[in-house]
């Protein structure tokens, strides 16, 4: 149903079990992103995404800044380095967003706010 062959192609050789890593990454990103989007346990979703970003950054992008995979032609090694550095900076910025979201309350139209209002109405 879903094909992650392209993602696996871009994964460095030092990533063990690329199929599992790709699919687990997708599940974590979808679950964390949806929790933030709909406002259901937003702080937990932000923490999960923040932890994911730390793991991916230090396991993939930091080593990728210093190691070019053997399958990349020498003429294109600079492109690999630029790709890894830009993803490193992007992940640091997204981690900052996750930290910020852990300090915020969900909005008025979030699932958590709706559940709070519903619980308050049932008490009355």
C-alpha positions as CSV (number, residue, x, y, z in Angstrom):
1,X,0.0,0.0,0.0
2,X,2.7,2.5,1.0
3,X,6.1,2.5,-0.6
4,X,9.1,3.8,1.2
5,X,11.7,2.7,-1.2
6,X,12.7,6.3,-2.0
7,X,13.2,7.1,1.7
8,X,15.3,3.9,2.1
9,X,17.4,4.9,-0.8
10,X,18.4,8.2,0.9
11,X,19.1,6.5,4.3
12,X,22.8,6.3,5.1
13,X,24.3,2.8,5.3
14,X,24.8,3.0,9.0
15,X,21.1,3.0,9.7
16,X,20.2,-0.5,10.7
17,X,16.9,-2.0,9.4
18,X,16.0,0.8,7.0
19,X,12.5,-0.5,6.3
20,X,11.6,-0.7,10.0
21,X,13.3,2.7,10.6
22,X,11.3,4.3,7.8
23,X,8.0,2.9,8.8
24,X,8.5,3.6,12.5
25,X,9.5,7.2,11.7
26,X,6.3,7.6,9.7
27,X,4.2,6.4,12.5
28,X,5.9,8.6,15.1
29,X,5.7,11.7,12.9
30,X,2.0,11.1,12.1
31,X,1.0,10.4,15.7
32,X,2.9,13.4,17.1
33,X,1.8,15.7,14.3
34,X,-1.8,14.7,14.6
35,X,-1.8,15.1,18.3
36,X,-0.5,18.7,17.9
37,X,-2.9,19.4,15.0
38,X,-6.1,18.4,16.7
39,X,-4.9,19.4,20.2
40,X,-5.3,16.0,21.8
41,X,-2.5,15.6,24.4
42,X,-0.5,18.2,22.6
43,X,2.3,18.4,25.1
44,X,2.8,14.7,25.0
45,X,2.9,14.8,21.2
46,X,5.4,17.7,21.2
47,X,7.6,15.7,23.7
48,X,7.5,12.6,21.5
49,X,8.4,14.6,18.4
50,X,11.2,16.4,20.3
51,X,12.6,13.1,21.4
52,X,12.3,11.7,17.8
53,X,14.2,14.8,16.5
54,X,17.0,14.4,19.0
55,X,17.4,10.7,18.1
56,X,17.3,11.3,14.3
57,X,19.6,14.3,14.5
58,X,22.3,12.6,16.4
59,X,21.9,9.2,14.7
60,X,21.6,10.3,11.1
61,X,22.4,14.0,10.4
62,X,25.4,14.7,12.6
63,X,27.3,11.6,11.3
64,X,26.1,12.5,7.8
65,X,27.8,15.9,8.0
66,X,31.2,14.1,8.4
67,X,30.7,11.0,6.3
68,X,29.7,10.7,2.7
69,X,28.3,7.3,1.7
70,X,30.4,5.3,-0.7
71,X,27.7,5.2,-3.4
72,X,27.8,8.9,-4.0
73,X,30.0,10.2,-6.8
74,X,32.8,12.5,-5.6
75,X,31.4,15.3,-7.8
76,X,28.1,15.2,-5.7
77,X,29.6,14.8,-2.2
78,X,29.1,18.5,-1.6
79,X,25.3,18.0,-2.2
80,X,25.2,15.3,0.4
81,X,26.9,17.6,2.9
82,X,24.6,20.5,2.2
83,X,21.6,18.2,2.5
84,X,22.8,16.8,5.9
85,X,23.7,20.3,7.2
86,X,20.3,21.8,6.2
87,X,18.4,18.9,7.8
88,X,20.5,19.3,10.9
89,X,19.6,23.0,11.2
90,X,15.9,22.2,10.4
91,X,15.8,19.6,13.1
92,X,17.3,22.0,15.7
93,X,14.6,24.6,14.7
94,X,11.8,22.0,14.9
95,X,13.1,20.9,18.3
96,X,12.7,24.5,19.5
97,X,9.1,24.5,18.3
98,X,8.5,21.3,20.2
99,X,10.0,22.8,23.4
100,X,7.8,25.9,22.9
101,X,4.7,23.7,22.4
102,X,5.3,21.9,25.7
103,X,4.8,25.2,27.5
104,X,1.6,26.1,25.8
105,X,-2.0,25.1,26.4
106,X,-4.1,23.8,23.6
107,X,-6.4,26.2,21.8
108,X,-10.1,26.9,22.3
109,X,-11.0,24.5,19.4
110,X,-8.8,21.6,20.4
111,X,-10.0,18.2,21.4
112,X,-8.6,18.6,24.9
113,X,-10.6,21.9,25.4
114,X,-13.7,20.2,24.1
115,X,-13.2,17.3,26.5
116,X,-12.7,19.8,29.4
117,X,-15.9,21.7,28.5
118,X,-17.9,18.4,28.2
119,X,-16.6,17.2,31.6
120,X,-17.5,20.5,33.2
121,X,-21.1,20.3,31.7
122,X,-21.6,16.8,33.0
123,X,-20.7,17.9,36.5
124,X,-23.3,20.7,36.5
